[in-house]
Amino acid sequence: MGFAVRMAQKGGKHIDAKPLKGFGGAGVLEIIEDFDGNTYRGVYTIKMKGVIYVLHAFQKKSKSGIKTPEFEIRKIQQRLKVAEQAYANRKKENDEKQGKGRKK
């Protein structure tokens, strides 16, 4: 999973990183790893310019197929909103520091 995030930081995409369904495109990616008989998932977003936010990492325990459980999806949605707000705040602060936020 770490390698996939590192590739995203460098502008690439790991061959196993797939868009997470329900998030409108390729801005939220999921990487799935199997280890020692268990399945783990990591979810990150590349929607915001210049930053990667890891939204969630968890062990898949559901026995009902490959679908991501709804409570995990809700957690990812909530964390994506927090990440988008943090990014907007950071961008606003940087713009103000550089004088881009001043009215003429």
N, C-alpha and C positions, 0 to 999 in steps of 0.2 A: 504494500500500500504506500509506503513511504517513497518508493521509487516513482510511482504514478504521480504523486503530488510534486515531487522534484521535477519530473518532466513537464508538468503543467506550469511550474514556476519559470521554467526555461522556454515556455511558449509551445511546448509539444503536447502530445496526447498519447498516453500508454495504450497499447493495442487492445487491452482488456477493459479500458474505461468506457463505459456506456452511459448515454443520457438516462437519467432516472425518469421513468414515466410519470406524467402528471405535473411536470415542472416546465412545460412549454419550450422544448428544444434542448440544445446541447449545453446550456449554461450551468446545469447542475448534473454532475457526473457521479457515477457509482463504480467502485472497483470491488470485485468479489475475490476473496482468497480462501482457499481450503487449506487447513493445517491440522494434522493429527486427528482426522475424522470430524472436524468441526468446520463450519463455514462462517467467515467474517466478512462484513461489509463496511466500506468506508465511503462517505459521501462528501463531496466538496464542490464548491462553486467557483467558476471562472468568469462569472457575469460582470464583475467589476474590474475596470482597467487597472492593471498593475498589481493586483493582489489576488491571493488565493485564500479562501476561507474554508477550513475543514469544518463541516457542519455536524457530522455525527460519525461515530465508528461503533459497531456493535456486533455481537455474535448472533447469527441467525439461528433461532431455536424453534421456529414454527415447523411443524410437521406437515403443514398443508400446502406443500409445493414451494415454488420459487418466489412467489409474490412477497414483497416487503410488507410486514404487518402494518395495519393502519395507524397504530399508536406510534410506530417509528416514523411514518410519513408525517404525522402531525408534529412530532418533535423537530423533524427536518424543516418543515414549513415555518415553524416558530423561530428556529435559529437562523433561517435565511432572512426573515424580516429583521431580526436583530442585526445581522451582518450588513444588510442593505442600509439600515439606519446609521450604523457605525461608519460605514463607508461615506455616506452623504455628509455626516458631521465632520469627518476627517477632511473630505474634499473642500467643504466650506471653510474650515479653519485654514487650510493651505492656501486657498484662493484669497482669503482676507490677508494673510501674511504677505502674499505676493502683490497685494494691491488690486487684485482682480475683482474684489467685492465692493470697491468704492463706487459710489454714484458720481457721475460727472455733471 
